[in-house]
Amino acid sequence: MSANNKIGLWSLTALVFSSMVGAGVFSLPQNMAQVAAPLAVLIGWGITGVGILLLALCFLRLSRQRPDLEGGIYTYARAGFGELIGFCSAWGYWLCATIGIVSYLVIVFATLGLFTDGEQGRIFGDGNTWQAVACGSLFVWAVHWLVARGIREAALVNLLATIAKLLPLLLFIVLGLLAFRLDLAEFDFQGISLEVPVWEQVKQTMIITLWVFTGIEGAVVLSARAQKRQDIGRATVFGVLLALVIYVLVTVLSFGLQARESLAGLHNPSMALLMEQLLGEPGKYIIAIGLVISVAASYLSWTLFAVEVPWSAAMYGAFPAIFRRQNRQGVAINSLWLTSLTVQGSLLAVLWSGETYNTLLAISSQMILVPYLLVGAFLLRWSWQQRGRAQGTFGVGQYLIAGGATLYGAWLLYASGLDNLLLSLWLYVPGLALFWLARRGSQPLPLNAVASD
């Protein structure tokens, strides 16, 4: 792979952070208040913070101890649990990425609906009108064109957009600290008005907290394009820590600006309405602009991830060989076409079904659960297999990290509920036909047969 298409530490960190901090942060106040009171939210963030840091450390250690496994999501699952499980991990992740991309388009036009819709008519609505879908389609193909010009160029654009979207978030945090009212946060602290036990409230927060951290694996997914191998783990940890601080502050401060019942009834993106309360009419515009920039950056990040996974899996024979093709800029062009066409088709499905951001969020979150569980499980299994071998004796810390990440992944599957889990299993079924097509008449390549230049 050409050195001109390699990505440095800060661009990798921006991709990780940008993929995690996208549209979700602007809707967190309402999303959390709708299902939980402050006590449950704090417990939920505590569990998520520990779990997501353990997962980040799994990626960090695997990137250093198994540098031969480029691409991460597919190769870790296959190395640990076989070809079919590896494919399912890649397929689930790719679906998560593409559905997540669609949700970004829906929420950005729902935001614009705050300014365009009123008594005179509904233009963008909840992001699912024909006007929203038409404008979203234009954006899909504009990003398709940008990514086709080169991964490195797209990553640099994302870095600039990530810096720009941090500004409104930091402004909200500063103003929120100044206006915070402890009496509002303490009122109904345990959520008695919800008539739901605290632990059940915690479970309800878990899918939300998982969704906002989806993208932690970004540097690993793009590992074949990193300038330095050590940058992969660093970018993952840096991005997670920054995102965690911002998410916790945004959520906790919101409970000190309005009562929980009031927050739960806000139109999303709820941060825009809270900012209007803090700063007047300009506040709403600042958040709206920040959300558009944030979504554009996150959309770009997730497009890069979605393009990379089918290409990486195809290089090993898990996806059909057609997805191995790269253009002159080193972009997996057929994988890019697959992703863009799927997003376009999903947008049309949104128009037909009238689904909203929250529905897409739930589906996308479900698809990432199995790939995340497999990462921790693979590190745990591999560490156990290496015990007693030369240079393969790991300390207790590694087993605690791998075991903790595995338990966190299993907890997420439980917290998501049986109905949602069954839905996600159905979405794996179409992928089996693709797996059969890739396997027909060809044998998979060994994991050490593909390496970057």
Secondary structure by P-SEA (a helix, b strand, c coil): ccccccccaaaaaaaaaaaaccccccaaaaaaaacccaaaaaaaaaaaaaaaaaaaaaaaaaaaccccccccccaaaaacccaaaaaaaaaaaaaaaaaaaaaaaaaaaaaaaacccccccccccccccaaaaaaaaaaaaaaaaaaaacaaaaaaaaaaaaaaaaaaaaaaaaaaaaaccccccccccccccccccaaaaaaaaaaaaaaaacccccccccccccccaaaaaaaaaaaaaaaaaaaaaaaaaaaaaccaaaaaacccaaaaaaaaaaccaaaaaaaaaaaaaaaaaaaaaaaaaaaaaaaaaaaacccccccccccccccaaaaaaaaaaaaaaaaaaaaaacccaaaaaaaaaaaaaaaaaaaaaaaaaaaaaacccccccccaaaaaaaaaaaaaaaaaaaaacaaaaaaaaaaaaaaaaaaaaaacccccccccccccc
